[in-house]
Amino acid sequence: MRRPLCLACLMVTAFIFVCSRLFPAGEQGDYTKDRQTVTIAGRVKDKEYQLRNAGTEAEELFLILTIQDAAETDGTNAQAACGCVRCQIDWENRTAGGPAVPAIGSGVLVRGKLRIYRHATNPGEFDQKLYYKTLRIDCALNDAEILAADHRCNPVREKLWQFREKLAAVLDATCEWEDASILKAILLGEKGYLTEEIRDLYKESGIIHILAISGLHISVIGMGIYRLLRKGKLPVPVCCIISVAVMLLYGEMTGYSASSFRAIVMFLLHMWAILIHRTYDLLTAVSVAAVLILIEQPLYLYNSGFLFSFGAVYAIGLLLPALPGKAMKIFSVPLFTLPVYLSFYGTFPLLSLLLNLFVLPLMTAVMLLGLLILSCGSIWLPLGILCSLPEHLILCFYREICLLSRGVPGSTIVPGESGICQILVYYLLLCLCVYWKDTAPDLVRILICAEAAALLLLRVNPGVTLEVLDVGQGDGIFISYDTFGADHYDVDGLWDHGFSDPGRSGMQGHAQTGRSKEPLANGTGGLRLMIDGGSTTKTDVGQYEILPFLENRGAGVIDLWIITHGDEDHTSGLLELLEEERCPIHIRRILLPSDASGTGNSGENIAKIRRLAAQRGIPVGYLCEGMEIRAERNGWKMMDGENDTGSFERRNALSLLCLHPEADAVYADANSYSCTLLVRYGRFTALLPGDLEREGEARCLSYMTSHPELFPKAADKDPGTADEITLLKVAHHGSSGATSSAFLSAIHPRLSVISCGWNNRYGHPHRETLDRLRETGTRIYDTRYCGALRFHSDGKTLQVQGYTTLRPLE
């Protein structure tokens, strides 16, 4: 059997993956202490500097200490174990005369605000807990200060850290500031000095991988040392031992990331093959490295850096030889890692295929020039400055081509995340291409790869999907309507608008739990809408929750963004995206409630939306009672419900009917003029009232009573025969001033969703509201516990899914 060790390692990797899915690690952490001030004692495991707001007046230098064996203490006795803690210390503004930078291995006493990491609760959102748990960091200590430190030390690791800081100082003294920050990341693994601008620029352009310690470093440094020693006529074993020792120390100095550990293990196996006179096998070496990492930490299977690093090597070893011609071979790594891109970002930088043709050939020169700068600058600074000139030209070239690619329309596509079945079929087709590399014609292998990519990017999910995001104390709702085969069914004689348990006739509910990775596929036609998008408890909700969610769902274009009213917890995310100079999401139109006299902050937010929309050339419209948005195959149409006799008919296409506010009415506050929408698609109905309270609810009930064709039973005196709404988005986050008994009796929702923040200062949801909801028999879901909630309907059936869990409130 060829490559038996490689095959065995792949089987072990598959076994680890299956076990991690079947037996996920339990949730840990005492969230009651989150953001409390605590004092911890422990030993310094690692340390680094991090520069925030680099190059601006708000520039701040932080010292990041990783403390292991940490325990909360009262100053004398340990009270509770904290595990491994990441401490963030404002180093520039520390107390004068305080402790110096503690040595690695020393014992420290640190005080700060405890931060307990949480899992992501929305699709596409960065999972802080999973990321830091992968690095074996349990929690963080922000705004920390060092109270005391002893004189213990790990001499090897401390000397390596001091040596790295000396090399970093040489780069600072010889290179321009931006060049020095990039070279620190490339050569020393020190990314704390990179600006957000450079990170974003390299990431959007698809060349962020050049900032990671990888196989290129090992081949340039490790193999360079080996060949240099061999030219000195030293014995092979001596050359191998010295080269291995240097690379192990280099890995320790740069932090042993997944990519550097992989490269060093592969280098060790290469040296071992030379010593025992055996052939070095790339695929076996990378498989052994993967197993070693996963045995120590299985969670690396869900780490983007690990998957990109190992995927690139497997692409070189497997797919590259199978692709015909030089032109096709350049696509081997992007093809192999495409599912990783879509799973973590939902986007793919198309122009990165072209940019890497210019970037990668120059990386060896960047590495060698960087080493030359460090060597010469350590001896004589002017010589180091001279050596930095060609390096500066290359890095400027990188910057300019990245900026140029930014301005090209369509440089980045937003297909969204692919489903697990799509990914499996994709890799099976690539394996088929590899298997037939010696027998199938070139054209056949090219067509197989093209078909695999087309299947991976295909998005077909007929029907309507409504998702309520977890934005903390705020609201954010996404609706997608896919017209691909969505309006080809008979709506006659269907079920009467409710939610029933699986197995009952009519609309069936399929409750799915767990962190689903199944995407919302928007298809080739349809409608994508956002309703609200803001929060008062989550900072930068647009950047960290809404934008990643939309990219994950493949929503590069939002046809309509509807704002129910102007409160901050409904608008802050949209304002962020409108203020962003390079927002990757294109908004075609914004719709606001018809009230034009909002006061205070609400009025300011609405005015700001109008102003920013005008600057970006986004049309702004207004919604009022009786207006209806109808989805069409090629877009949407706005109808006036009072003048269109067919507007209230049950249709086999998506429609949104505005029940409130009245046209040109003036209201006392923002909540009173909340835009209330009735979503209809076949037998699925959803009522979205924003922050509507008693006065507005009474007006909605009056409107429903006066339109029996819309709510046939709304005027019925017997609440038991009232018309049933499939889904109610509970108004005003569950406030007792909203969702009255009369309102609930009229709509009788089968499912209800509450969106609010943990420990919010308003006490939402109020007990009175929950009691009224329970009296109707509705099934209540809360985004605090379920995360983002997804409701998908084909007009006949309903699928309900929670991102973290699907546990209704008792």
C-alpha positions in Angstrom: 0.0 0.0 0.0 1.3 3.5 -0.9 1.5 6.0 1.9 0.2 3.8 4.7 1.2 6.3 7.4 -0.6 9.1 5.5 -3.8 7.0 5.2 -3.6 6.1 8.9 -3.3 9.8 9.9 -6.3 10.7 7.7 -8.3 8.0 9.4 -7.3 9.3 12.8 -8.3 12.8 11.7 -11.7 11.6 10.5 -12.2 9.8 13.8 -11.4 12.9 15.8 -13.8 14.9 13.7 -16.6 12.5 14.2 -16.0 12.4 17.9 -16.0 16.2 18.1 -19.4 16.3 16.4 -20.9 13.5 18.5 -19.5 14.6 21.8 -19.1 18.4 21.8 -17.4 20.0 24.7 -19.8 21.3 27.3 -20.3 25.0 28.1 -18.0 26.2 30.8 -17.6 29.5 32.7 -19.4 31.3 35.5 -21.2 34.1 33.6 -22.4 35.7 36.8 -18.9 37.2 37.3 -18.7 38.6 33.8 -17.4 42.2 33.9 -16.8 42.1 37.6 -13.5 43.4 39.0 -11.4 40.5 40.3 -7.8 39.8 41.4 -6.0 36.7 40.0 -2.7 35.1 40.7 -0.8 32.8 38.3 2.3 32.4 36.2 3.2 34.3 33.0 3.0 31.9 30.0 3.5 34.4 27.2 3.5 38.1 26.6 3.4 40.5 23.7 2.8 44.2 22.9 -0.3 45.3 21.0 -0.8 48.8 19.5 -4.3 50.1 19.1 -5.4 52.8 16.7 -1.9 52.9 15.3 -1.0 56.1 13.4 -3.8 58.2 15.0 -4.0 60.6 17.9 -5.8 57.8 19.9 -2.8 55.4 19.6 -2.5 53.2 22.7 0.1 50.6 23.6 -1.1 47.5 25.5 0.8 44.7 27.2 -0.9 41.4 26.7 0.0 38.8 29.3 -1.2 35.2 29.0 -1.3 33.8 32.6 -1.6 30.1 33.2 -2.7 28.2 36.3 -4.6 31.4 37.2 -6.9 31.5 40.3 -9.1 34.2 41.7 -7.7 35.4 45.0 -8.5 37.7 47.9 -4.8 38.5 48.2 -3.9 35.7 50.5 -5.8 32.5 49.5 -6.9 31.2 46.1 -10.8 31.2 45.8 -11.6 29.9 42.4 -9.6 28.5 39.5 -9.7 30.6 36.3 -7.6 28.4 34.0 -5.6 30.4 31.4 -6.3 34.1 31.4 -5.5 36.8 28.8 -4.7 40.1 30.5 -4.9 43.4 28.7 -2.8 46.1 30.4 -2.7 49.7 29.3 1.1 50.0 29.3 1.4 53.6 28.5 -0.9 54.8 31.2 0.2 52.4 33.9 0.8 53.7 37.4 4.2 55.4 37.7 6.7 53.3 39.6 4.7 50.1 39.0 6.2 46.7 38.3 8.3 46.3 35.1 7.3 43.8 32.4 7.2 40.5 34.2 9.4 37.7 32.9 7.9 34.6 31.3 7.6 32.0 34.0 7.3 34.5 36.8 4.4 34.6 39.3 2.1 37.7 39.1 -0.8 39.2 40.9 -3.2 41.1 38.5 -6.4 43.0 39.0 -9.0 43.8 36.3 -12.5 43.4 34.8 -13.2 39.7 34.1 -14.5 39.0 30.7 -16.0 35.5 30.0 -15.9 34.6 26.4 -19.2 33.6 24.8 -20.0 31.5 21.7 -21.3 33.2 18.6 -25.1 33.4 18.5 -25.6 34.5 14.9 -24.5 32.8 11.6 -21.2 34.3 10.4 -20.4 35.9 13.7 -16.9 35.4 15.1 -17.0 32.7 17.8 -14.8 34.2 20.5 -15.2 31.3 22.9 -14.3 28.7 20.4 -11.3 30.7 19.1 -9.8 31.3 22.5 -10.7 27.8 23.7 -8.8 26.4 20.8 -5.8 28.4 22.1 -6.5 27.1 25.6 -7.4 30.5 26.9 -10.5 30.5 29.2 -11.2 34.1 29.9 -9.9 37.6 29.7 -9.0 40.4 32.2 -9.6 43.9 30.7 -8.3 47.2 32.1 -5.9 45.2 34.1 -3.0 46.3 36.3 -0.1 44.4 37.7 -0.1 44.5 41.5 3.0 42.3 42.1 5.4 40.0 40.4 8.2 37.7 41.6 11.6 37.1 40.2 11.1 33.6 38.8 11.8 33.1 35.2 11.9 30.5 32.3 15.3 31.5 31.0 15.0 30.0 27.5 11.6 31.5 26.7 12.4 34.8 28.3 15.7 35.2 26.4 13.9 34.3 23.2 11.3 37.0 23.9 14.0 39.6 24.6 15.8 38.6 21.4 12.6 39.0 19.4 12.1 42.5 20.9 15.6 43.4 19.9 15.0 42.3 16.4 11.7 44.2 16.4 13.6 47.3 17.5 16.0 46.9 14.6 13.0 46.9 12.2 11.6 50.0 13.8 15.0 51.8 13.5 15.6 50.8 9.8 12.2 50.7 8.1 9.2 53.0 7.7 6.6 52.4 10.4 4.1 50.5 8.2 6.8 48.4 6.7 8.2 47.5 10.1 4.8 46.4 11.4 4.3 44.1 8.3 7.8 42.7 8.6 7.3 42.0 12.4 4.3 39.9 11.5 6.0 38.1 8.6 9.4 37.4 10.2 8.7 37.4 14.0 5.1 36.4 14.2 4.4 39.7 16.1 1.0 40.9 14.7 0.1 43.3 17.5 1.5 46.3 15.6 -0.5 45.8 12.4 -3.1 48.5 11.7 -6.7 47.6 11.1 -6.3 49.2 7.7 -3.5 46.8 6.6 -5.3 43.8 8.0 -8.5 44.7 6.2 -6.7 45.6 3.0 -4.8 42.3 2.9 -7.9 40.3 3.9 -10.2 41.8 1.3 -7.5 41.3 -1.4 -7.0 37.7 -0.4 -3.3 37.9 0.5 -3.6 37.9 4.3 -1.9 34.5 4.3 1.5 36.1 3.7 1.5 37.5 7.2 1.5 34.0 8.8 4.7 32.0 9.7 4.5 29.1 7.3 6.4 26.7 5.1 8.1 29.5 3.2 9.9 30.7 6.4 11.0 27.1 7.1 12.3 26.5 3.6 14.1 29.8 3.5 15.6 29.8 7.1 15.7 26.1 7.9 16.9 24.7 4.6 19.1 27.8 4.1 20.9 26.9 7.3 21.2 23.3 6.4 22.6 24.0 2.9 25.0 26.6 4.4 26.3 24.1 6.9 26.7 21.4 4.2 28.8 23.8 2.2 31.0 24.0 5.2 31.7 20.3 4.9 30.0 19.4 8.2 28.6 15.9 8.6 25.0 15.4 7.6 23.9 14.5 11.2 25.4 17.7 12.6 23.8 19.8 9.9 20.4 18.2 10.6 20.7 18.6 14.3 21.8 22.2 14.2 19.1 23.1 11.6 16.4 21.4 13.7 17.5 23.1 16.9 17.4 26.5 15.2 13.9 25.9 13.8 12.6 24.7 17.1 13.9 27.9 18.8 12.5 30.0 15.9 9.1 28.3 16.4 9.2 29.0 20.1 10.1 32.6 19.6 7.3 33.2 17.0 4.6 31.5 19.1 4.0 28.2 17.5 0.9 29.0 15.5 -0.9 26.1 13.7 0.8 27.0 10.4 4.3 27.3 11.9 4.0 24.1 13.9 2.9 22.3 10.8 5.8 23.7 8.8 8.3 22.8 11.6 7.0 19.2 12.0 7.3 18.8 8.2 10.9 20.2 8.4 11.8 17.7 11.1 10.4 14.8 9.0 12.4 16.1 6.1 15.6 16.1 8.1 14.8 12.6 9.5 14.3 11.4 5.9 17.8 12.7 5.0 19.3 11.0 8.0 17.9 7.6 7.3 18.3 7.9 3.6 14.5 7.7 2.8 12.4 9.7 0.4 10.6 12.6 1.9 6.8 12.5 1.2 4.9 15.8 1.4 1.5 14.3 2.0 2.7 11.9 4.8 4.5 14.7 6.5 1.5 17.1 6.5 -0.8 14.3 7.7 1.5 13.5 10.6 1.6 17.2 11.5 -2.2 17.5 11.4 -2.6 14.5 13.7 -0.1 15.8 16.2 -1.9 19.1 16.5 -5.4 17.5 16.7 -4.5 15.0 19.3 -3.3 17.9 21.5 -6.3 20.1 20.6 -9.2 18.7 18.5 -10.8 22.1 18.2 -8.3 23.1 15.6 -10.6 21.4 13.2 -12.8 24.5 13.4 -10.0 27.0 13.2 -9.7 28.9 9.9 -5.9 29.3 10.1 -5.5 25.5 10.6 -7.8 24.7 7.7 -6.2 27.2 5.3 -2.7 26.1 6.2 -3.2 22.4 5.8 -5.6 22.8 2.9 -2.9 24.7 1.0 -0.4 21.9 1.4 -2.9 19.2 0.5 -3.7 21.2 -2.6 -0.1 21.3 -3.6 0.4 17.6 -2.9 -2.8 16.3 -4.4 -4.7 18.7 -6.7 -1.8 20.6 -8.3 -0.3 17.5 -10.1 -3.9 16.6 -11.3 -4.6 20.0 -13.0 -3.5 20.3 -16.6 -1.3 23.2 -17.8 0.4 26.0 -15.9 -2.6 28.2 -16.2 -4.8 25.7 -14.4 -2.3 24.8 -11.7 -2.4 28.3 -10.2 -6.0 27.6 -9.2 -5.1 24.5 -7.1 -4.8 26.2 -3.7 -7.9 28.5 -4.2 -10.0 25.6 -5.5 -9.0 23.4 -2.5 -9.6 26.1 0.1 -12.8 27.6 -1.5 -15.2 25.8 1.0 -13.1 27.2 3.9 -13.4 30.7 2.6 -17.2 30.4 2.2 -17.7 28.7 5.6 -15.9 31.4 7.6 -16.5 34.5 5.5 -19.3 33.8 3.1 -17.2 35.8 0.5 -14.4 35.1 -2.0 -12.0 37.7 -3.4 -11.9 36.7 -7.1 -9.1 39.1 -7.9 -6.9 37.3 -5.3 -6.3 34.7 -8.0 -4.6 37.3 -10.1 -3.0 39.2 -7.2 -1.3 36.1 -5.8 0.5 35.7 -9.2 2.4 38.9 -8.4 2.6 38.5 -4.6 3.8 35.0 -4.1 6.8 35.0 -6.4 8.1 38.1 -4.5 7.7 36.6 -1.0 11.0 34.8 -1.1 12.6 38.2 -1.8 10.6 39.8 1.0 11.9 37.1 3.4 15.5 37.3 2.3 15.5 41.1 2.3 13.9 41.1 5.8 16.6 38.8 7.1 19.2 41.0 5.5 17.8 44.1 7.2 17.9 42.3 10.6 21.5 41.2 10.1 22.9 44.4 8.7 20.8 46.7 11.0 22.1 44.8 14.0 25.6 45.5 12.9 25.2 49.1 11.6 21.9 50.9 11.3 22.7 52.9 8.1 23.4 49.6 6.3 20.1 48.2 7.5 18.3 51.4 6.3 19.9 50.9 2.9 18.8 47.3 2.7 15.2 48.4 3.6 14.8 50.4 0.4 14.1 47.5 -2.0 11.9 46.0 0.7 9.9 49.2 0.9 9.4 49.1 -2.9 8.0 45.6 -2.8 5.6 46.4 0.1 4.4 49.5 -1.6 3.8 47.4 -4.7 1.7 45.1 -2.6 -0.3 48.0 -1.2 -1.0 49.6 -4.5 -2.2 46.4 -6.3 -4.4 45.7 -3.3 -5.9 49.2 -3.4 -6.3 48.9 -7.2 -8.2 45.6 -6.8 -10.5 47.3 -4.3 -11.8 49.6 -6.9 -12.6 46.9 -9.4 -16.4 46.1 -9.5 -17.1 42.5 -8.6 -13.7 41.9 -7.2 -15.3 40.1 -4.3 -18.3 37.8 -4.6 -20.7 37.1 -1.8 -22.2 33.6 -2.4 -22.7 32.8 1.3 -21.9 29.7 3.2 -22.3 26.3 1.5 -24.1 23.4 3.0 -22.3 20.3 4.4 -23.6 18.1 1.6 -22.4 20.6 -1.0 -18.9 20.6 0.5 -18.8 16.7 0.6 -19.9 16.5 -3.1 -17.3 19.2 -4.0 -14.4 17.3 -2.5 -15.6 14.0 -4.0 -15.5 15.6 -7.4 -12.0 17.0 -6.7 -10.9 13.5 -5.6 -12.3 12.2 -8.8 -10.2 14.7 -10.7 -7.1 13.5 -8.8 -7.9 9.8 -9.4 -8.2 10.4 -13.1 -5.1 12.6 -13.4 -3.3 10.0 -15.6 -6.2 8.7 -17.6 -8.8 11.4 -18.2 -8.3 14.0 -20.9 -7.4 17.5 -19.8 -10.7 18.9 -20.8 -12.6 16.4 -18.7 -10.6 17.3 -15.6 -11.2 21.0 -16.2 -14.9 20.4 -16.5 -15.0 18.3 -13.3 -13.4 21.2 -11.4 -15.8 23.7 -13.0 -18.8 21.6 -12.2 -17.6 21.2 -8.6 -17.3 24.9 -8.1 -20.7 25.5 -9.7 -22.4 23.0 -7.4 -20.6 24.6 -4.4 -21.8 28.1 -5.3 -25.4 27.0 -6.1 -28.1 28.4 -3.8 -31.6 27.0 -4.2 -34.0 27.1 -1.3 -37.5 27.8 -2.6 -39.8 29.7 -0.3 -39.5 32.3 2.4 -36.9 32.4 5.2 -37.4 34.8 8.1 -34.5 35.1 10.6 -34.5 37.0 13.9 -30.9 38.0 14.8 -29.6 38.0 18.3 -28.4 41.6 18.6 -28.8 41.9 22.3 -31.2 44.7 23.4 -32.4 45.6 19.9 -34.0 44.2 16.8 -32.7 42.9 13.5 -34.8 40.7 11.1 -33.7 39.3 7.7 -36.2 38.0 5.1 -35.2 36.2 2.0 -37.6 35.0 -0.7 -36.3 32.6 -3.4 -38.4 32.5 -6.5 -36.7 29.4 -7.9 -39.6 27.1 -8.1 -41.2 28.8 -5.1 -44.5 29.8 -6.6 -45.5 26.5 -8.2 -47.9 24.9 -5.8 -51.6 24.8 -5.1 -52.7 27.0 -2.2 -56.3 25.8 -2.2 -57.5 23.7 0.8 -54.3 24.1 2.8 -54.0 24.4 6.5 -55.3 27.4 8.4 -52.2 29.3 9.3 -51.1 27.6 12.5 -48.1 25.7 13.7 -48.6 22.0 14.5 -46.4 19.3 15.8 -44.8 16.9 13.2 -47.1 14.3 12.1 -50.3 16.4 12.2 -51.9 17.5 9.0 -51.2 20.9 7.5 -48.2 23.0 8.5 -45.5 20.9 10.2 -42.8 22.1 12.5 -39.4 20.5 12.2 -37.4 21.6 15.3 -33.7 21.4 14.7 -31.1 22.2 17.3 -27.4 22.8 17.5 -25.2 25.3 15.6 -26.5 24.7 12.1 -24.1 25.4 9.3 -26.8 25.1 6.6 -27.0 28.3 4.7 -29.8 30.4 3.5 -29.7 30.1 -0.2 -31.1 33.1 -2.0 -31.3 31.5 -5.5 -31.1 33.3 -8.8 -34.1 35.5 -8.2 -36.2 36.9 -5.4 -36.1 39.5 -2.7 -33.9 40.2 0.3 -35.0 42.5 3.1 -33.7 43.7 6.4 -36.1 45.1 9.0 -34.4 47.2 11.6 -30.9 46.5 12.8 -29.5 48.0 15.9 -28.6 47.4 19.6 -27.9 49.4 22.7 -26.0 46.5 24.4 -23.7 45.3 21.6 -21.2 47.8 20.4 -20.5 48.0 16.6 -23.4 45.6 16.0 -23.3 46.4 12.3 -19.7 45.4 11.9 -19.6 42.4 14.2 -23.1 40.9 13.9 -25.2 42.2 11.0 -22.5 42.4 8.3 -21.0 38.9 8.9 -24.5 37.5 9.0 -25.5 39.0 5.7 -22.2 37.8 4.1 -22.8 34.3 5.6 -26.2 34.3 4.0 -24.9 35.4 0.6 -26.9 38.7 0.8 -24.5 41.0 -1.0 -27.5 43.1 -2.1 -30.4 44.2 0.2 -33.3 45.1 -2.0 -35.2 46.9 0.8 -34.1 47.9 4.3 -37.1 48.8 6.4 -36.8 50.9 9.6 -39.8 50.6 11.9 -38.9 53.7 13.9 -35.9 55.7 14.8 -34.7 54.4 18.2 -31.0 53.5 18.5 -31.7 49.9 19.2 -33.4 49.6 15.8 -31.1 51.8 13.7 -27.5 51.8 15.0 -26.4 48.9 12.8 -27.7 50.4 9.6 -26.1 53.7 10.5 -22.8 51.9 10.9 -23.0 50.4 7.4 -24.1 53.7 5.9 -21.1 55.5 7.5 -18.7 52.8 6.3 -16.7 54.1 3.4 -16.4 50.7 1.8 -19.5 48.8 2.8 -19.5 45.5 1.0 -23.3 45.3 1.2 -25.3 47.2 -1.5 -28.6 48.6 -0.3 -31.0 49.4 -3.1 -33.7 51.3 -1.1 -34.5 52.3 2.4 -38.1 52.5 3.7 -39.0 54.6 6.7 -42.3 55.0 8.6 -44.4 57.9 7.3 -44.2 60.0 10.5 -42.1 63.0 9.7 -42.1 64.7 13.1 -40.0 62.4 15.3 -38.5 64.1 18.3 -35.2 63.8 20.3 -32.8 61.1 19.4 -35.2 59.2 17.3 -35.7 62.1 15.0 -32.0 62.6 14.8 -31.4 59.0 13.8 -34.1 59.2 11.1 -32.6 62.4 9.8 -29.1 60.9 9.8 -30.4 57.9 7.8 -31.9 60.3 5.2 -28.7 62.3 5.0 -26.3 59.3 4.7 -28.7 57.6 2.2 -28.6 60.7 0.0 -24.8 60.8 0.1 -24.7 57.2 -1.0 -27.4 57.6 -3.7 -29.8 55.3 -2.0 -33.5 56.2 -2.6 -35.6 56.6 0.5 -39.3 55.8 0.6 -42.1 55.8 3.2 -44.5 53.2 4.5 -48.0 53.8 5.9 -51.1 51.9 6.7 -52.5 49.9 3.7 -49.4 49.9 1.6 -48.2 46.5 0.4 -44.8 45.2 -0.9 -45.2 42.3 -3.3 -42.4 40.2 -4.4 -42.1 39.5 -8.1 -39.8 37.3 -10.1 -37.6 40.1 -11.1 -37.9 42.3 -8.0 -40.8 43.9 -6.1 -43.7 46.1 -6.4 -45.4 48.6 -4.0 -49.1 48.5 -4.0 -51.8 50.7 -2.3 -53.9 48.3 -0.4 -57.0 50.5 -0.4 -57.1 50.9 -4.2 -56.0 47.4 -5.2 -58.7 44.8 -4.9 -56.3 41.9 -5.1 -53.9 43.1 -2.5 -55.5 41.2 0.4 -55.9 37.8 -1.4 -53.8 34.9 -0.2 -51.0 34.7 -2.8 -48.4 32.1 -3.6 -45.8 34.9 -3.5 -44.3 36.9 -0.6 -46.1 40.1 0.4 -45.6 42.5 3.3 -48.6 44.6 4.2 -48.2 47.7 6.4 -50.8 47.9 9.2 -49.4 51.0 10.9 -48.7 54.0 11.0 -51.4 56.1 9.4 -50.4 58.3 6.5 -49.0 61.7 7.6 -50.1 61.2 11.2 -48.2 62.8 14.0 -47.3 60.7 17.1 -46.1 61.6 20.5 -43.0 59.3 20.5 -41.1 56.9 18.3 -42.7 53.8 19.6 -46.2 55.1 18.7 -45.4 55.3 15.0 -43.6 52.0 14.8 -44.1 50.5 11.4 -46.1 47.2 11.7 -45.8 44.7 9.0 -47.8 41.6 8.1 -45.7 39.0 6.2 -47.7 36.5 4.1 -46.6 33.6 2.0 -49.0 30.9 1.3 -50.2 29.6 4.7 -47.3 31.3 6.5 -48.0 34.6 8.2 -45.8 36.7 10.5 -46.6 39.9 12.3 -43.7 42.3 13.0 -44.8 45.2 15.1 -41.5 46.9 16.0 -41.9 48.7 19.4 -45.7 49.2 18.9 -47.6 49.7 22.2 -51.2 50.0 23.3 -52.3 53.0 21.2 -50.8 51.6 18.0 -52.2 48.1 18.8 -55.7 49.5 19.1 -55.3 51.2 15.7 -54.0 47.9 14.1 -57.0 46.0 15.6 -59.4 48.7 14.1 -57.7 48.3 10.7 -57.9 44.5 10.9 -61.6 44.6 11.9 -62.4 46.9 9.0 -60.8 44.5 6.5 -62.4 41.1 7.0 -60.9 39.9 3.8 -57.5 40.2 5.5 -58.5 38.8 8.9 -61.7 36.8 8.4 -62.1 36.2 12.1 -60.6 39.4 13.5 -64.1 40.8 14.4 -65.3 37.6 15.9 -66.4 38.1 19.5 -65.2 34.6 20.5 -61.4 34.7 21.0 -61.3 31.0 20.5 -62.2 31.4 16.9 -59.8 34.2 16.2 -57.6 34.1 13.1 -54.1 32.6 13.9 -50.8 34.2 13.0 -48.0 31.7 12.5 -45.3 33.9 14.0 -45.4 37.0 16.2 -42.2 39.1 16.8 -43.2 40.3 20.3 -43.3 44.1 20.3 -40.8 46.3 22.3 -38.6 43.4 23.5 -41.4 42.0 25.7 -42.3 45.2 27.5 -45.4 45.1 29.6 -46.7 48.2 27.8 -47.1 46.2 24.6 -48.7 43.0 23.4 -52.0 43.4 25.2 -54.5 40.6 25.8 -56.9 42.1 23.3 -54.2 42.2 20.6 -53.2 38.6 21.3 -56.8 37.4 21.3 -57.2 38.9 17.8 -54.1 37.4 16.2 -53.7 34.2 18.4 -50.0 33.6 17.4 -48.8 30.0 17.4 -45.1 31.0 17.7 -43.7 34.1 19.4 -40.1 35.4 19.4 -38.6 37.9 21.9 -35.4 39.8 21.1 -33.7 41.4 24.1 -30.3 41.6 25.8 -29.0 39.7 28.8 -29.5 41.6 32.1 -30.8 44.6 30.3 -31.6 47.6 32.4 -35.3 47.6 31.4 -36.0 44.1 32.8 -37.2 42.9 29.4 -39.1 40.7 28.9 -41.6 41.6 31.6 -43.4 38.9 33.5 -46.8 40.4 32.7 -46.1 40.0 29.0 -44.9 36.5 29.3 -48.0 35.6 31.3 -50.3 37.0 28.6 -48.4 35.1 25.9 -48.6 31.9 27.9 -52.4 32.3 28.2 -52.7 32.1 24.4 -50.8 28.8 24.3 -48.2 30.3 22.0 -44.7 28.7 22.0 -42.2 31.4 23.1 -38.6 31.6 21.9 -36.0 34.1 23.3 -32.9 35.1 21.3 -30.9 35.2 24.6 -31.2 31.4 24.8 -31.7 30.3 21.2 -29.4 32.7 19.4 -30.6 33.7 16.0 -33.9 32.0 15.1 -34.6 30.8 11.6 -38.1 30.2 10.2 -38.3 28.7 6.7 -41.6 28.0 4.9 -42.5 26.8 1.4 -46.1 27.9 2.0 -47.1 24.5 3.3 -44.6 23.5 6.0 -42.5 25.3 8.5 -39.0 24.6 9.7 -37.8 26.3 12.9 -34.2 26.4 13.8 -32.2 28.0 16.6 -28.5 28.8 16.1 -27.5 27.7 19.6 -30.5 25.7 20.8 -34.2 25.5 20.2 -35.6 25.6 23.7 -38.9 27.4 24.2 -39.4 29.4 27.4 -41.3 27.4 30.1 
